[in-house]
Amino acid sequence: MAYASVQDMIVKFGEEEMIRLTTPDGEPMTAVRSYPVEDALNFAASFIDTYLRKRYRVPLDLVPSEVARATIMLARYELSIGGQKTVSDETKMARQEAVSWLRDVADGRVWLDLEEVTADGSSGAEVSVRQGRSW
């Protein structure tokens, strides 16, 4: 399940950039091809899940904006590799920042506004009752 859409990518990076990233070498650049973008978004979501599953139930039902942003940054990188394409320094840095942020989430240095799961996979929302002393 993708955590962002083709339209999110177009809004963030512009139609011209998305046409450039989705057009195979040697073909005319006429329109955004949605299949490569969807493929990159799905890959990015799967990659993100490898970091989130330690603390959250994945795939996410509700997608925080931070996760959507990481998704599009990772997807842009995926679209930028291969063929005659060259990955820009900006794209490399955005990917590195996204991966670093994901490590922080996985390690508990950053929290998402989501319900966490316990080590046994159950929800962390269980209520515990503190036992008091009876005098």
Backbone hydrogen bonds in HBPLUS format (Angstrom, degrees):
<---DONOR---> <-ACCEPTOR-->    atom                        ^
c    i                          cat <-CA-CA->   ^        H-A-AA   ^      H-
h    n   atom  resd res      DA  || num        DHA   H-A  angle D-A-AA Bond
n    s   type  num  typ     dist DA aas  dist angle  dist       angle   num
A0008-ASP N   A0005-SER O   3.11 MM   3  5.02 118.9  2.50  91.6 106.4     1
A0009-MET N   A0005-SER O   3.16 MM   4  6.56 151.1  2.25 145.2 152.2     2
A0009-MET N   A0006-VAL O   3.06 MM   3  5.16 118.0  2.46  97.1 112.1     3
A0010-ILE N   A0006-VAL O   3.01 MM   4  6.39 154.5  2.07 150.5 157.9     4
A0011-VAL N   A0007-GLN O   2.87 MM   4  6.09 162.4  1.90 153.3 157.9     5
A0012-LYS N   A0008-ASP O   2.98 MM   4  6.12 161.2  2.02 146.7 151.8     6
A0013-PHE N   A0009-MET O   2.90 MM   4  5.91 170.4  1.91 153.4 156.5     7
A0014-GLY N   A0010-ILE O   2.73 MM   4  4.74 140.2  1.89 130.0 138.1     8
A0018-MET N   A0014-GLY O   3.15 MM   4  6.40 159.4  2.19 148.8 154.8     9
A0019-ILE N   A0015-GLU O   2.83 MM   4  6.04 150.0  1.91 151.8 160.3    10
A0020-ARG N   A0016-GLU O   2.99 MM   4  6.23 162.1  2.02 147.5 152.3    11
A0021-LEU N   A0017-GLU O   2.91 MM   4  6.17 155.6  1.97 148.1 154.8    12
A0022-THR N   A0018-MET O   3.03 MM   4  6.04 134.9  2.24 137.3 147.4    13
A0022-THR N   A0019-ILE O   3.27 MM   3  5.29 133.4  2.50  95.6 107.8    14
A0023-THR N   A0019-ILE O   3.06 MM   4  5.94 121.4  2.42 148.5 158.8    15
A0027-GLU N   A0024-PRO O   3.12 MM   3  5.77 163.5  2.15 141.1 141.9    16
A0038-GLU N   A0034-SER O   2.84 MM   4  6.04 167.3  1.86 165.7 169.3    17
A0039-ASP N   A0035-TYR O   2.90 MM   4  6.07 160.8  1.93 155.7 161.3    18
A0040-ALA N   A0036-PRO O   2.94 MM   4  6.11 159.6  1.99 143.8 149.0    19
A0041-LEU N   A0037-VAL O   2.84 MM   4  6.05 156.2  1.89 152.2 159.3    20
A0042-ASN N   A0038-GLU O   2.90 MM   4  6.09 157.1  1.95 148.4 154.3    21
A0043-PHE N   A0039-ASP O   2.94 MM   4  6.17 156.6  2.00 147.4 154.2    22
A0044-ALA N   A0040-ALA O   2.91 MM   4  6.08 160.9  1.94 146.2 151.6    23
A0045-ALA N   A0041-LEU O   2.93 MM   4  6.15 157.7  1.98 147.0 152.9    24
A0046-SER N   A0042-ASN O   3.01 MM   4  6.21 159.2  2.05 147.2 152.5    25
A0047-PHE N   A0043-PHE O   2.92 MM   4  6.15 156.1  1.98 150.5 157.5    26
A0048-ILE N   A0044-ALA O   2.85 MM   4  6.09 159.1  1.89 151.4 157.1    27
A0049-ASP N   A0045-ALA O   2.90 MM   4  6.11 156.0  1.95 147.2 153.8    28
A0050-THR N   A0046-SER O   3.31 MM   4  6.63 138.4  2.50 139.3 148.3    29
A0050-THR N   A0047-PHE O   3.16 MM   3  5.42 133.1  2.39 100.2 111.9    30
A0051-TYR N   A0048-ILE O   2.94 MM   3  5.46 141.9  2.09 113.2 123.5    31
A0052-LEU N   A0048-ILE O   3.02 MM   4  6.32 159.3  2.06 151.3 158.0    32
A0053-ARG N   A0049-ASP O   2.93 MM   4  5.63 159.4  1.97 150.2 151.7    33
A0055-ARG N   A0052-LEU O   2.88 MM   3  5.73 152.6  1.95 128.0 134.2    34
A0056-TYR N   A0052-LEU O   2.78 MM   4  5.58 159.1  1.82 158.1 161.7    35
A0117-VAL N   A0055-ARG O   2.87 MM  62  5.60 154.6  1.94 134.5 141.4    36
A0067-VAL N   A0064-PRO O   2.99 MM   3  5.40 127.5  2.27 108.4 121.3    37
A0068-ALA N   A0064-PRO O   3.11 MM   4  6.52 158.7  2.16 153.2 159.7    38
A0069-ARG N   A0065-SER O   2.90 MM   4  6.10 156.9  1.96 147.9 153.9    39
A0070-ALA N   A0066-GLU O   3.02 MM   4  6.24 161.8  2.06 142.5 147.3    40
A0071-THR N   A0067-VAL O   2.89 MM   4  6.08 154.3  1.96 147.2 154.7    41
A0072-ILE N   A0068-ALA O   3.07 MM   4  6.41 159.4  2.11 151.4 154.9    42
A0073-MET N   A0069-ARG O   3.05 MM   4  6.28 155.7  2.11 151.8 158.8    43
A0074-LEU N   A0070-ALA O   2.95 MM   4  6.13 163.3  1.98 152.6 156.8    44
A0075-ALA N   A0071-THR O   2.87 MM   4  6.00 156.7  1.92 149.1 156.5    45
A0076-ARG N   A0072-ILE O   2.94 MM   4  5.97 154.0  2.00 139.2 145.7    46
A0077-TYR N   A0073-MET O   3.22 MM   4  6.47 156.8  2.28 141.3 147.0    47
A0078-GLU N   A0074-LEU O   3.06 MM   4  6.38 161.6  2.09 148.2 152.8    48
A0079-LEU N   A0075-ALA O   2.94 MM   4  6.21 153.8  2.01 150.5 157.4    49
A0080-SER N   A0076-ARG O   3.04 MM   4  6.18 126.0  2.35 138.5 152.6    50
A0080-SER N   A0077-TYR O   2.93 MM   3  5.00 137.4  2.12 100.1 113.1    51
A0085-LYS N   A0082-GLY O   3.19 MM   3  5.89 156.1  2.25 138.2 140.9    52
A0092-LYS N   A0088-SER O   2.99 MM   4  6.31 159.5  2.03 152.1 157.8    53
A0093-MET N   A0089-ASP O   2.89 MM   4  6.04 162.9  1.91 150.5 155.1    54
A0094-ALA N   A0090-GLU O   2.95 MM   4  6.12 156.2  2.01 144.5 151.2    55
A0095-ARG N   A0091-THR O   3.06 MM   4  6.24 154.6  2.12 144.3 150.6    56
A0096-GLN N   A0092-LYS O   2.95 MM   4  6.24 162.2  1.98 150.8 155.8    57
A0097-GLU N   A0093-MET O   2.88 MM   4  6.12 157.9  1.93 151.3 157.2    58
A0098-ALA N   A0094-ALA O   2.97 MM   4  6.16 154.4  2.04 143.8 150.7    59
A0099-VAL N   A0095-ARG O   2.93 MM   4  6.19 163.4  1.96 157.3 161.1    60
A0100-SER N   A0096-GLN O   2.92 MM   4  6.08 158.9  1.97 147.3 153.6    61
A0101-TRP N   A0097-GLU O   2.92 MM   4  6.07 156.4  1.98 145.6 152.0    62
A0102-LEU N   A0098-ALA O   2.92 MM   4  6.17 155.7  1.98 146.8 153.7    63
A0103-ARG N   A0099-VAL O   2.95 MM   4  6.22 152.7  2.02 148.2 155.1    64
A0104-ASP N   A0100-SER O   3.04 MM   4  6.36 153.4  2.12 144.4 151.6    65
A0105-VAL N   A0101-TRP O   2.94 MM   4  6.31 151.0  2.02 149.1 157.3    66
A0106-ALA N   A0102-LEU O   2.90 MM   4  6.14 169.6  1.91 153.7 156.2    67
A0107-ASP N   A0103-ARG O   2.86 MM   4  6.02 150.5  1.95 147.9 156.0    68
A0109-ARG N   A0104-ASP O   2.83 MM   5  4.96 142.2  1.97 155.5 155.8    69
A0110-VAL N   A0104-ASP O   3.21 MM   6  5.45 139.6  2.39 119.1 113.6    70
A0108-GLY N   A0105-VAL O   3.10 MM   3  5.21 159.6  2.15 105.8 112.1    71
A0114-LEU N   A0112-LEU O   2.74 MM   2  5.36 139.3  1.91 102.2  90.3    72
A0124-GLY N   A0116-GLU O   2.63 MM   8  5.19 139.3  1.79 167.2 153.7    73
A0118-THR N   A0122-SER O   2.73 MM   4  5.46 158.1  1.78 156.5 164.3    74
A0121-GLY N   A0118-THR O   2.85 MM   3  5.24 162.2  1.88 118.1 122.3    75
